[in-house]
Amino acid sequence: MKKLSTLTGSLFRYKMHPDGEFIVYPPDGNGSLQDRSAIVITPFTVVLVKDAIRGAERIKMGASRDAPSPGSLGALIKQQKQSPQQLSYLIPILVAEGICRVERDGKAFVVVRKEG
């Protein structure tokens, strides 16, 4: 399994399933790595987010479960009846893959498309 950290510094592990979904093992309540529970990020969600990043030069992440910023990736995911919190794991994975980079804008994270 690969290991990354969220944009706020929490470690997590993940692997990619051959079908294109990411299986993410978030940290436990103490912030330690664990392998008892997982979150699945479906290929649909991965493509949805990648397409939104490719279509915008800059877009807010909006990972808030309750009130993602209007026009953000989180709002887009919430429209699909999914949790914007998936972005806490998916965006670092996409950064590691070279799809995008992230900047801070005050307290918000902004996802910036990489050229090429």
N, CA, C and O atoms as a printed pandas DataFrame, in Angstrom:
     atom_number atom_name residue_name chain_id  residue_number  x_coord  y_coord  z_coord
0              1         N          MET        A               1    0.844   -1.191    0.000
1              2        CA          MET        A               1    0.000    0.000    0.000
2              3         C          MET        A               1    0.881    1.243    0.000
3              4         O          MET        A               1    1.999    1.240    0.516
4              5         N          LYS        A               2    0.347    2.295   -0.589
5              6        CA          LYS        A               2    1.061    3.568   -0.610
6              7         C          LYS        A               2    0.610    4.402    0.583
7              8         O          LYS        A               2   -0.483    4.212    1.117
8              9         N          LYS        A               3    1.474    5.327    0.989
9             10        CA          LYS        A               3    1.165    6.180    2.129
10            11         C          LYS        A               3    1.297    7.636    1.709
11            12         O          LYS        A               3    2.267    8.012    1.051
12            13         N          LEU        A               4    0.325    8.453    2.087
13            14        CA          LEU        A               4    0.333    9.893    1.834
14            15         C          LEU        A               4   -0.210   10.598    3.067
15            16         O          LEU        A               4   -0.563    9.957    4.057
16            17         N          SER        A               5   -0.273   11.908    2.996
17            18        CA          SER        A               5   -0.936   12.659    4.057
18            19         C          SER        A               5   -1.960   13.595    3.431
19            20         O          SER        A               5   -1.803   14.049    2.297
20            21         N          THR        A               6   -2.998   13.869    4.185
21            22        CA          THR        A               6   -3.998   14.835    3.741
22            23         C          THR        A               6   -3.338   16.206    3.708
23            24         O          THR        A               6   -2.205   16.366    4.162
24            25         N          LEU        A               7   -4.039   17.185    3.176
25            26        CA          LEU        A               7   -3.484   18.533    3.104
26            27         C          LEU        A               7   -3.299   19.153    4.479
27            28         O          LEU        A               7   -2.552   20.119    4.635
28            29         N          THR        A               8   -3.978   18.601    5.473
29            30        CA          THR        A               8   -3.810   19.093    6.848
30            31         C          THR        A               8   -2.827   18.244    7.654
31            32         O          THR        A               8   -2.629   18.484    8.845
32            33         N          GLY        A               9   -2.207   17.244    7.001
33            34        CA          GLY        A               9   -1.135   16.498    7.647
34            35         C          GLY        A               9   -1.467   15.147    8.242
35            36         O          GLY        A               9   -0.595   14.532    8.855
36            37         N          SER        A              10   -2.691   14.653    8.092
37            38        CA          SER        A              10   -3.044   13.333    8.621
38            39         C          SER        A              10   -2.577   12.244    7.656
39            40         O          SER        A              10   -2.870   12.300    6.462
40            41         N          LEU        A              11   -1.856   11.261    8.176
41            42        CA          LEU        A              11   -1.382   10.166    7.338
42            43         C          LEU        A              11   -2.527    9.216    6.994
43            44         O          LEU        A              11   -3.422    8.979    7.805
44            45         N          PHE        A              12   -2.480    8.675    5.770
45            46        CA          PHE        A              12   -3.412    7.634    5.368
46            47         C          PHE        A              12   -2.706    6.722    4.377
47            48         O          PHE        A              12   -1.686    7.078    3.787
48            49         N          ARG        A              13   -3.279    5.533    4.213
49            50        CA          ARG        A              13   -2.759    4.589    3.227
50            51         C          ARG        A              13   -3.835    4.344    2.181
51            52         O          ARG        A              13   -5.025    4.518    2.442
52            53         N          TYR        A              14   -3.399    3.938    0.994
53            54        CA          TYR        A              14   -4.361    3.669   -0.064
54            55         C          TYR        A              14   -3.768    2.710   -1.078
55            56         O          TYR        A              14   -2.556    2.510   -1.155
56            57         N          LYS        A              15   -4.667    2.126   -1.848
57            58        CA          LYS        A              15   -4.250    1.323   -2.989
58            59         C          LYS        A              15   -5.286    1.519   -4.086
59            60         O          LYS        A              15   -6.436    1.873   -3.826
60            61         N          MET        A              16   -4.851    1.281   -5.311
61            62        CA          MET        A              16   -5.770    1.391   -6.435
62            63         C          MET        A              16   -6.190   -0.012   -6.836
63            64         O          MET        A              16   -5.358   -0.897   -7.036
64            65         N          HIS        A              17   -7.484   -0.193   -6.947
65            66        CA          HIS        A              17   -8.035   -1.468   -7.392
66            67         C          HIS        A              17   -7.910   -1.522   -8.918
67            68         O          HIS        A              17   -7.977   -0.480   -9.569
68            69         N          PRO        A              18   -7.730   -2.709   -9.502
69            70        CA          PRO        A              18   -7.628   -2.807  -10.959
70            71         C          PRO        A              18   -8.818   -2.198  -11.722
71            72         O          PRO        A              18   -8.672   -1.819  -12.884
72            73         N          ASP        A              19   -9.976   -2.102  -11.086
73            74        CA          ASP        A              19  -11.154   -1.512  -11.723
74            75         C          ASP        A              19  -11.116    0.010  -11.739
75            76         O          ASP        A              19  -12.000    0.644  -12.315
76            77         N          GLY        A              20  -10.079    0.618  -11.098
77            78        CA          GLY        A              20   -9.928    2.069  -11.115
78            79         C          GLY        A              20  -10.404    2.781   -9.870
79            80         O          GLY        A              20  -10.329    4.008   -9.793
80            81         N          GLU        A              21  -10.891    2.040   -8.896
81            82        CA          GLU        A              21  -11.296    2.719   -7.662
82            83         C          GLU        A              21  -10.129    2.762   -6.693
83            84         O          GLU        A              21   -9.245    1.906   -6.715
84            85         N          PHE        A              22  -10.148    3.783   -5.837
85            86        CA          PHE        A              22   -9.146    3.894   -4.783
86            87         C          PHE        A              22   -9.747    3.378   -3.490
87            88         O          PHE        A              22  -10.871    3.732   -3.135
88            89         N          ILE        A              23   -9.003    2.547   -2.793
89            90        CA          ILE        A              23   -9.402    2.049   -1.483
90            91         C          ILE        A              23   -8.501    2.764   -0.487
91            92         O          ILE        A              23   -7.288    2.560   -0.468
92            93         N          VAL        A              24   -9.115    3.607    0.342
93            94        CA          VAL        A              24   -8.386    4.477    1.264
94            95         C          VAL        A              24   -8.605    3.995    2.694
95            96         O          VAL        A              24   -9.730    3.718    3.108
96            97         N          TYR        A              25   -7.513    3.902    3.431
97            98        CA          TYR        A              25   -7.550    3.537    4.851
98            99         C          TYR        A              25   -7.221    4.787    5.657
99           100         O          TYR        A              25   -6.050    5.102    5.868
100          101         N          PRO        A              26   -8.256    5.502    6.109
101          102        CA          PRO        A              26   -8.005    6.729    6.869
102          103         C          PRO        A              26   -7.394    6.413    8.232
103          104         O          PRO        A              26   -7.448    5.272    8.690
104          105         N          PRO        A              27   -6.821    7.410    8.871
105          106        CA          PRO        A              27   -6.237    7.167   10.193
106          107         C          PRO        A              27   -7.330    6.866   11.223
107          108         O          PRO        A              27   -8.497    7.210   11.033
108          109         N          ASP        A              28   -6.928    6.226   12.302
109          110        CA          ASP        A              28   -7.881    5.975   13.379
110          111         C          ASP        A              28   -8.077    7.246   14.196
111          112         O          ASP        A              28   -7.524    8.291   13.854
112          113         N          GLY        A              29   -8.844    7.170   15.250
113          114        CA          GLY        A              29   -9.154    8.329   16.090
114          115         C          GLY        A              29   -7.945    8.988   16.710
115          116         O          GLY        A              29   -7.998   10.160   17.084
116          117         N          ASN        A              30   -6.851    8.248   16.826
117          118        CA          ASN        A              30   -5.615    8.797   17.390
118          119         C          ASN        A              30   -4.658    9.310   16.318
119          120         O          ASN        A              30   -3.566    9.784   16.630
120          121         N          GLY        A              31   -5.070    9.216   15.055
121          122        CA          GLY        A              31   -4.217    9.665   13.967
122          123         C          GLY        A              31   -3.224    8.619   13.490
123          124         O          GLY        A              31   -2.341    8.914   12.684
124          125         N          SER        A              32   -3.368    7.392   13.989
125          126        CA          SER        A              32   -2.458    6.314   13.607
126          127         C          SER        A              32   -2.988    5.577   12.382
127          128         O          SER        A              32   -4.195    5.519   12.150
128          129         N          LEU        A              33   -2.073    5.018   11.608
129          130        CA          LEU        A              33   -2.474    4.222   10.456
130          131         C          LEU        A              33   -3.200    2.965   10.924
131          132         O          LEU        A              33   -2.873    2.398   11.967
132          133         N          GLN        A              34   -4.187    2.539   10.141
133          134        CA          GLN        A              34   -4.964    1.354   10.505
134          135         C          GLN        A              34   -5.390    0.641    9.224
135          136         O          GLN        A              34   -5.318    1.205    8.133
136          137         N          ASP        A              35   -5.837   -0.612    9.374
137          138        CA          ASP        A              35   -6.304   -1.367    8.213
138          139         C          ASP        A              35   -7.624   -2.087    8.486
139          140         O          ASP        A              35   -7.946   -3.075    7.826
140          141         N          ARG        A              36   -8.387   -1.585    9.464
141          142        CA          ARG        A              36   -9.661   -2.211    9.824
142          143         C          ARG        A              36  -10.842   -1.654    9.043
143          144         O          ARG        A              36  -11.823   -2.362    8.812
144          145         N          SER        A              37  -10.758   -0.403    8.637
145          146        CA          SER        A              37  -11.872    0.180    7.889
146          147         C          SER        A              37  -11.328    0.991    6.721
147          148         O          SER        A              37  -10.214    1.515    6.767
148          149         N          ALA        A              38  -12.142    1.080    5.673
149          150        CA          ALA        A              38  -11.700    1.741    4.451
150          151         C          ALA        A              38  -12.833    2.551    3.831
151          152         O          ALA        A              38  -14.013    2.329    4.104
152          153         N          ILE        A              39  -12.433    3.489    2.997
153          154        CA          ILE        A              39  -13.344    4.292    2.189
154          155         C          ILE        A              39  -13.031    3.967    0.735
155          156         O          ILE        A              39  -11.865    3.917    0.343
156          157         N          VAL        A              40  -14.058    3.751   -0.054
157          158        CA          VAL        A              40  -13.857    3.477   -1.477
158          159         C          VAL        A              40  -14.221    4.739   -2.267
159          160         O          VAL        A              40  -15.311    5.289   -2.111
160          161         N          ILE        A              41  -13.304    5.179   -3.103
161          162        CA          ILE        A              41  -13.571    6.295   -4.012
162          163         C          ILE        A              41  -13.735    5.669   -5.391
163          164         O          ILE        A              41  -12.785    5.132   -5.961
164          165         N          THR        A              42  -14.942    5.746   -5.912
165          166        CA          THR        A              42  -15.286    5.041   -7.143
166          167         C          THR        A              42  -14.659    5.684   -8.372
167          168         O          THR        A              42  -14.308    6.864   -8.352
168          169         N          PRO        A              43  -14.519    4.903   -9.447
169          170        CA          PRO        A              43  -14.022    5.477  -10.707
170          171         C          PRO        A              43  -14.884    6.649  -11.178
171          172         O          PRO        A              43  -14.355    7.606  -11.744
172          173         N          PHE        A              44  -16.201    6.594  -10.956
173          174        CA          PHE        A              44  -17.089    7.699  -11.321
174          175         C          PHE        A              44  -16.632    8.991  -10.657
175          176         O          PHE        A              44  -16.523   10.028  -11.311
176          177         N          THR        A              45  -16.366    8.924   -9.354
177          178        CA          THR        A              45  -15.955   10.116   -8.609
178          179         C          THR        A              45  -14.580   10.595   -9.054
179          180         O          THR        A              45  -14.353   11.800   -9.173
180          181         N          VAL        A              46  -13.664    9.669   -9.300
181          182        CA          VAL        A              46  -12.319   10.039   -9.753
182          183         C          VAL        A              46  -12.405   10.793  -11.076
183          184         O          VAL        A              46  -11.767   11.834  -11.234
184          185         N          VAL        A              47  -13.184   10.281  -12.027
185          186        CA          VAL        A              47  -13.331   10.929  -13.335
186          187         C          VAL        A              47  -14.041   12.273  -13.189
187          188         O          VAL        A              47  -13.646   13.251  -13.824
188          189         N          LEU        A              48  -15.075   12.331  -12.369
189          190        CA          LEU        A              48  -15.807   13.572  -12.130
190          191         C          LEU        A              48  -14.863   14.680  -11.652
191          192         O          LEU        A              48  -14.887   15.798  -12.165
192          193         N          VAL        A              49  -14.035   14.347  -10.665
193          194        CA          VAL        A              49  -13.105   15.332  -10.090
194          195         C          VAL        A              49  -12.005   15.690  -11.086
195          196         O          VAL        A              49  -11.677   16.865  -11.248
196          197         N          LYS        A              50  -11.436   14.691  -11.752
197          198        CA          LYS        A              50  -10.389   14.985  -12.750
198          199         C          LYS        A              50  -10.924   15.884  -13.856
199          200         O          LYS        A              50  -10.248   16.827  -14.266
200          201         N          ASP        A              51  -12.127   15.604  -14.342
201          202        CA          ASP        A              51  -12.720   16.429  -15.399
202          203         C          ASP        A              51  -12.947   17.865  -14.919
203          204         O          ASP        A              51  -12.718   18.814  -15.670
204          205         N          ALA        A              52  -13.396   18.026  -13.674
205          206        CA          ALA        A              52  -13.623   19.368  -13.129
206          207         C          ALA        A              52  -12.305   20.127  -13.005
207          208         O          ALA        A              52  -12.250   21.327  -13.274
208          209         N          ILE        A              53  -11.251   19.437  -12.602
209          210        CA          ILE        A              53   -9.930   20.075  -12.482
210          211         C          ILE        A              53   -9.421   20.467  -13.871
211          212         O          ILE        A              53   -8.898   21.566  -14.054
212          213         N          ARG        A              54   -9.573   19.576  -14.840
213          214        CA          ARG        A              54   -9.119   19.876  -16.206
214          215         C          ARG        A              54   -9.902   21.023  -16.822
215          216         O          ARG        A              54   -9.369   21.772  -17.641
216          217         N          GLY        A              55  -11.165   21.167  -16.435
217          218        CA          GLY        A              55  -12.014   22.205  -16.995
218          219         C          GLY        A              55  -11.851   23.569  -16.364
219          220         O          GLY        A              55  -12.383   24.556  -16.872
220          221         N          ALA        A              56  -11.133   23.637  -15.277
221          222        CA          ALA        A              56  -10.923   24.913  -14.584
222          223         C          ALA        A              56   -9.431   25.086  -14.332
223          224         O          ALA        A              56   -8.718   24.117  -14.073
224          225         N          GLU        A              57   -8.981   26.295  -14.407
225          226        CA          GLU        A              57   -7.574   26.530  -14.084
226          227         C          GLU        A              57   -7.363   26.408  -12.575
227          228         O          GLU        A              57   -6.369   25.851  -12.110
228          229         N          ARG        A              58   -8.330   26.948  -11.824
229          230        CA          ARG        A              58   -8.285   26.915  -10.363
230          231         C          ARG        A              58   -9.697   26.635   -9.856
231          232         O          ARG        A              58  -10.667   27.195  -10.366
232          233         N          ILE        A              59   -9.808   25.772   -8.855
233          234        CA          ILE        A              59  -11.120   25.471   -8.278
234          235         C          ILE        A              59  -10.943   25.160   -6.793
235          236         O          ILE        A              59  -10.020   24.443   -6.405
236          237         N          LYS        A              60  -11.835   25.705   -5.969
237          238        CA          LYS        A              60  -11.751   25.432   -4.535
238          239         C          LYS        A              60  -12.021   23.956   -4.266
239          240         O          LYS        A              60  -12.817   23.314   -4.951
240          241         N          MET        A              61  -11.336   23.438   -3.250
241          242        CA          MET        A              61  -11.518   22.038   -2.892
242          243         C          MET        A              61  -12.882   21.826   -2.243
243          244         O          MET        A              61  -13.647   20.982   -2.710
244          245         N          GLY        A              62  -13.207   22.554   -1.195
245          246        CA          GLY        A              62  -14.528   22.458   -0.573
246          247         C          GLY        A              62  -14.843   21.110    0.032
247          248         O          GLY        A              62  -15.895   20.538   -0.254
248          249         N          ALA        A              63  -13.953   20.584    0.866
249          250        CA          ALA        A              63  -14.144   19.247    1.435
250          251         C          ALA        A              63  -15.090   19.215    2.636
251          252         O          ALA        A              63  -15.267   18.158    3.241
252          253         N          SER        A              64  -15.691   20.330    2.988
253          254        CA          SER        A              64  -16.625   20.366    4.117
254          255         C          SER        A              64  -17.822   19.465    3.841
255          256         O          SER        A              64  -18.464   19.574    2.797
256          257         N          ARG        A              65  -18.113   18.586    4.773
257          258        CA          ARG        A              65  -19.233   17.652    4.621
258          259         C          ARG        A              65  -20.568   18.385    4.595
259          260         O          ARG        A              65  -21.467   18.011    3.841
260          261         N          ASP        A              66  -20.703   19.423    5.411
261          262        CA          ASP        A              66  -21.988   20.089    5.562
262          263         C          ASP        A              66  -22.217   21.239    4.582
263          264         O          ASP        A              66  -23.312   21.386    4.039
264          265         N          ALA        A              67  -21.197   22.044    4.361
265          266        CA          ALA        A              67  -21.400   23.247    3.544
266          267         C          ALA        A              67  -20.191   23.528    2.660
267          268         O          ALA        A              67  -19.447   24.474    2.918
268          269         N          PRO        A              68  -19.983   22.720    1.623
269          270        CA          PRO        A              68  -18.863   23.017    0.728
270          271         C          PRO        A              68  -19.104   24.333   -0.005
271          272         O          PRO        A              68  -20.247   24.695   -0.281
272          273         N          SER        A              69  -18.038   25.037   -0.316
273          274        CA          SER        A              69  -18.137   26.317   -1.022
274          275         C          SER        A              69  -18.869   26.142   -2.350
275          276         O          SER        A              69  -18.627   25.168   -3.063
276          277         N          PRO        A              70  -19.763   27.077   -2.690
277          278        CA          PRO        A              70  -20.435   27.008   -3.987
278          279         C          PRO        A              70  -19.399   27.002   -5.124
279          280         O          PRO        A              70  -18.425   27.754   -5.090
280          281         N          GLY        A              71  -19.620   26.158   -6.110
281          282        CA          GLY        A              71  -18.709   26.074   -7.237
282          283         C          GLY        A              71  -17.450   25.266   -6.981
283          284         O          GLY        A              71  -16.583   25.183   -7.850
284          285         N          SER        A              72  -17.335   24.668   -5.796
285          286        CA          SER        A              72  -16.144   23.895   -5.428
286          287         C          SER        A              72  -16.285   22.438   -5.856
287          288         O          SER        A              72  -17.363   21.992   -6.247
288          289         N          LEU        A              73  -15.184   21.711   -5.774
289          290        CA          LEU        A              73  -15.216   20.271   -6.026
290          291         C          LEU        A              73  -16.148   19.573   -5.038
291          292         O          LEU        A              73  -16.860   18.637   -5.401
292          293         N          GLY        A              74  -16.139   20.029   -3.796
293          294        CA          GLY        A              74  -17.020   19.445   -2.781
294          295         C          GLY        A              74  -18.489   19.624   -3.124
295          296         O          GLY        A              74  -19.287   18.707   -2.934
296          297         N          ALA        A              75  -18.854   20.805   -3.631
297          298        CA          ALA        A              75  -20.243   21.046   -4.039
298          299         C          ALA        A              75  -20.619   20.124   -5.201
299          300         O          ALA        A              75  -21.733   19.603   -5.253
300          301         N          LEU        A              76  -19.688   19.929   -6.125
301          302        CA          LEU        A              76  -19.918   19.042   -7.262
302          303         C          LEU        A              76  -20.179   17.609   -6.790
303          304         O          LEU        A              76  -21.098   16.949   -7.275
304          305         N          ILE        A              77  -19.375   17.138   -5.855
305          306        CA          ILE        A              77  -19.537   15.777   -5.326
306          307         C          ILE        A              77  -20.841   15.659   -4.528
307          308         O          ILE        A              77  -21.544   14.652   -4.614
308          309         N          LYS        A              78  -21.147   16.689   -3.763
309          310        CA          LYS        A              78  -22.372   16.654   -2.965
310          311         C          LYS        A              78  -23.609   16.591   -3.861
311          312         O          LYS        A              78  -24.606   15.970   -3.490
312          313         N          GLN        A              79  -23.557   17.229   -5.040
313          314        CA          GLN        A              79  -24.669   17.148   -5.993
314          315         C          GLN        A              79  -24.908   15.705   -6.429
315          316         O          GLN        A              79  -26.017   15.349   -6.829
316          317         N          GLN        A              80  -23.879   14.884   -6.354
317          318        CA          GLN        A              80  -23.984   13.468   -6.733
318          319         C          GLN        A              80  -24.341   12.593   -5.530
319          320         O          GLN        A              80  -24.243   11.367   -5.599
320          321         N          LYS        A              81  -24.754   13.225   -4.426
321          322        CA          LYS        A              81  -25.163   12.524   -3.199
322          323         C          LYS        A              81  -24.010   11.733   -2.572
323          324         O          LYS        A              81  -24.203   10.657   -2.007
324          325         N          GLN        A              82  -22.811   12.299   -2.692
325          326        CA          GLN        A              82  -21.632   11.684   -2.096
326          327         C          GLN        A              82  -21.000   12.651   -1.112
327          328         O          GLN        A              82  -21.320   13.839   -1.102
328          329         N          SER        A              83  -20.103   12.136   -0.285
329          330        CA          SER        A              83  -19.460   12.964    0.738
330          331         C          SER        A              83  -18.257   13.720    0.175
331          332         O          SER        A              83  -17.344   13.113   -0.386
332          333         N          PRO        A              84  -18.261   15.046    0.326
333          334        CA          PRO        A              84  -17.107   15.835   -0.088
334          335         C          PRO        A              84  -15.825   15.468    0.662
335          336         O          PRO        A              84  -14.730   15.816    0.223
336          337         N          GLN        A              85  -15.956   14.775    1.779
337          338        CA          GLN        A              85  -14.763   14.400    2.548
338          339         C          GLN        A              85  -13.847   13.451    1.770
339          340         O          GLN        A              85  -12.672   13.310    2.108
340          341         N          GLN        A              86  -14.374   12.806    0.738
341          342        CA          GLN        A              86  -13.517   11.964   -0.104
342          343         C          GLN        A              86  -12.351   12.777   -0.674
343          344         O          GLN        A              86  -11.270   12.245   -0.928
344          345         N          LEU        A              87  -12.592   14.064   -0.868
345          346        CA          LEU        A              87  -11.561   14.931   -1.444
346          347         C          LEU        A              87  -10.338   15.058   -0.544
347          348         O          LEU        A              87   -9.235   15.317   -1.025
348          349         N          SER        A              88  -10.527   14.876    0.754
349          350        CA          SER        A              88   -9.387   14.942    1.679
350          351         C          SER        A              88   -8.333   13.910    1.314
351          352         O          SER        A              88   -7.149   14.106    1.586
352          353         N          TYR        A              89   -8.757   12.812    0.700
353          354        CA          TYR        A              89   -7.849   11.744    0.289
354          355         C          TYR        A              89   -7.572   11.784   -1.216
355          356         O          TYR        A              89   -6.440   11.566   -1.648
356          357         N          LEU        A              90   -8.605   12.063   -2.007
357          358        CA          LEU        A              90   -8.440   12.026   -3.454
358          359         C          LEU        A              90   -7.510   13.130   -3.958
359          360         O          LEU        A              90   -6.686   12.878   -4.838
360          361         N          ILE        A              91   -7.620   14.325   -3.430
361          362        CA          ILE        A              91   -6.770   15.415   -3.923
362          363         C          ILE        A              91   -5.290   15.127   -3.668
363          364         O          ILE        A              91   -4.494   15.313   -4.588
364          365         N          PRO        A              92   -4.868   14.683   -2.477
365          366        CA          PRO        A              92   -3.444   14.332   -2.330
366          367         C          PRO        A              92   -2.995   13.226   -3.284
367          368         O          PRO        A              92   -1.854   13.233   -3.746
368          369         N          ILE        A              93   -3.886   12.275   -3.581
369          370        CA          ILE        A              93   -3.546   11.210   -4.543
370          371         C          ILE        A              93   -3.336   11.816   -5.927
371          372         O          ILE        A              93   -2.382   11.465   -6.620
372          373         N          LEU        A              94   -4.222   12.722   -6.330
373          374        CA          LEU        A              94   -4.093   13.352   -7.646
374          375         C          LEU        A              94   -2.866   14.257   -7.720
375          376         O          LEU        A              94   -2.250   14.379   -8.779
376          377         N          VAL        A              95   -2.509   14.889   -6.610
377          378        CA          VAL        A              95   -1.274   15.679   -6.560
378          379         C          VAL        A              95   -0.073   14.762   -6.768
379          380         O          VAL        A              95    0.834   15.078   -7.537
380          381         N          ALA        A              96   -0.074   13.617   -6.073
381          382        CA          ALA        A              96    1.027   12.653   -6.205
382          383         C          ALA        A              96    1.118   12.110   -7.629
383          384         O          ALA        A              96    2.209   11.780   -8.095
384          385         N          GLU        A              97   -0.021   12.014   -8.327
385          386        CA          GLU        A              97   -0.040   11.541   -9.713
386          387         C          GLU        A              97    0.343   12.637  -10.709
387          388         O          GLU        A              97    0.483   12.372  -11.903
388          389         N          GLY        A              98    0.514   13.872  -10.218
389          390        CA          GLY        A              98    0.910   14.968  -11.099
390          391         C          GLY        A              98   -0.232   15.607  -11.865
391          392         O          GLY        A              98    0.006   16.337  -12.827
392          393         N          ILE        A              99   -1.466   15.349  -11.460
393          394        CA          ILE        A              99   -2.645   15.906  -12.128
394          395         C          ILE        A              99   -2.835   17.378  -11.771
395          396         O          ILE        A              99   -3.265   18.178  -12.603
396          397         N          CYS        A             100   -2.511   17.726  -10.521
397          398        CA          CYS        A             100   -2.773   19.070  -10.027
398          399         C          CYS        A             100   -1.790   19.407   -8.900
399          400         O          CYS        A             100   -0.977   18.584   -8.480
400          401         N          ARG        A             101   -1.900   20.624   -8.442
401          402        CA          ARG        A             101   -1.185   21.056   -7.238
402          403         C          ARG        A             101   -2.189   21.828   -6.391
403          404         O          ARG        A             101   -3.290   22.130   -6.852
404          405         N          VAL        A             102   -1.819   22.142   -5.176
405          406        CA          VAL        A             102   -2.750   22.806   -4.261
406          407         C          VAL        A             102   -2.094   24.057   -3.690
407          408         O          VAL        A             102   -0.909   24.060   -3.356
408          409         N          GLU        A             103   -2.889   25.119   -3.584
409          410        CA          GLU        A             103   -2.459   26.363   -2.957
410          411         C          GLU        A             103   -3.425   26.695   -1.832
411          412         O          GLU        A             103   -4.566   26.234   -1.814
412          413         N          ARG        A             104   -2.950   27.502   -0.895
413          414        CA          ARG        A             104   -3.831   27.998    0.172
414          415         C          ARG        A             104   -4.379   29.352   -0.241
415          416         O          ARG        A             104   -3.680   30.166   -0.844
416          417         N          ASP        A             105   -5.637   29.577    0.093
417          418        CA          ASP        A             105   -6.271   30.880   -0.075
418          419         C          ASP        A             105   -6.981   31.167    1.235
419          420         O          ASP        A             105   -8.153   30.831    1.404
420          421         N          GLY        A             106   -6.261   31.791    2.163
421          422        CA          GLY        A             106   -6.778   31.937    3.523
422          423         C          GLY        A             106   -6.841   30.563    4.162
423          424         O          GLY        A             106   -5.826   29.870    4.237
424          425         N          LYS        A             107   -8.018   30.156    4.625
425          426        CA          LYS        A             107   -8.191   28.818    5.198
426          427         C          LYS        A             107   -8.546   27.777    4.142
427          428         O          LYS        A             107   -8.482   26.576    4.405
428          429         N          ALA        A             108   -8.917   28.233    2.954
429          430        CA          ALA        A             108   -9.372   27.325    1.901
430          431         C          ALA        A             108   -8.190   26.748    1.114
431          432         O          ALA        A             108   -7.131   27.366    0.998
432          433         N          PHE        A             109   -8.404   25.559    0.585
433          434        CA          PHE        A             109   -7.453   24.958   -0.343
434          435         C          PHE        A             109   -8.001   25.134   -1.756
435          436         O          PHE        A             109   -9.185   24.915   -2.011
436          437         N          VAL        A             110   -7.117   25.533   -2.666
437          438        CA          VAL        A             110   -7.492   25.722   -4.068
438          439         C          VAL        A             110   -6.691   24.720   -4.893
439          440         O          VAL        A             110   -5.467   24.647   -4.785
440          441         N          VAL        A             111   -7.387   23.960   -5.707
441          442        CA          VAL        A             111   -6.760   22.969   -6.571
442          443         C          VAL        A             111   -6.456   23.658   -7.896
443          444         O          VAL        A             111   -7.319   24.283   -8.513
444          445         N          VAL        A             112   -5.191   23.522   -8.313
445          446        CA          VAL        A             112   -4.725   24.187   -9.529
446          447         C          VAL        A             112   -4.317   23.127  -10.537
447          448         O          VAL        A             112   -3.497   22.258  -10.242
448          449         N          ARG        A             113   -4.895   23.203  -11.730
449          450        CA          ARG        A             113   -4.583   22.263  -12.800
450          451         C          ARG        A             113   -3.123   22.425  -13.228
451          452         O          ARG        A             113   -2.629   23.542  -13.381
452          453         N          LYS        A             114   -2.452   21.308  -13.418
453          454        CA          LYS        A             114   -1.099   21.339  -13.954
454          455         C          LYS        A             114   -1.180   21.317  -15.473
455          456         O          LYS        A             114   -1.991   20.593  -16.050
456          457         N          GLU        A             115   -0.357   22.093  -16.097
457          458        CA          GLU        A             115   -0.346   22.154  -17.560
458          459         C          GLU        A             115    0.358   20.914  -18.102
459          460         O          GLU        A             115    1.230   20.339  -17.451
460          461         N          GLY        A             116   -0.038   20.520  -19.298
461          462        CA          GLY        A             116    0.645   19.404  -19.954
462          463         C          GLY        A             116   -0.054   18.171  -19.747
463          464         O          GLY        A             116    0.381   17.126  -20.230
